[in-house]
């Protein structure tokens, strides 16, 4: 099977997402939720949106992390239209984010701020207008989870019967608790 990413052919014979194929080709697609060690739910941040033209001519805007590449598909990851949509998505994430960065454990090493810089987001036009009130989770006495600080908190927690992944407040690394 063959698809085209930014007009370059990509041959494949098994299921692969647009994001995975683009990365194999060396194309950067921004993402916050596609972090495999956290066993994320793909598409939660929607920053990885791309424009797709299917073999039947249907044109769509889709998240690349959960959309399988199809035979004959044409994918645009680099046009000004796509970059503008990605910047808008980052601005919307900022709209529901506590911007008190200096009190954050990730200050100076924040994925959201780095992504904003990479995409050229100079300011967040919606900041502070839509922030939902969320309580700090003190369930575990050794760990505090402040979802008001973490823009990708939905991606960071997964529970199973035998293990629980959490996010350390200070190091922001997945650990077993």
Secondary structure, DSSP 8 states (H G I E B T S, - for coil): -EEEETTEEEE-SS--BHHHHHHHTT-----SS--GGGT--TTSS-TTEEEEE-TTS-EEEEETTT-B--TT-EEESSSHHHHHHHHHHHHHHHHTS---GGGSTTTTS-HHHHHHHHHT----TTTTSS------B-SSTT--B-TTT-TTHHHH-EE-SS-EEEE-TTT--EEE-
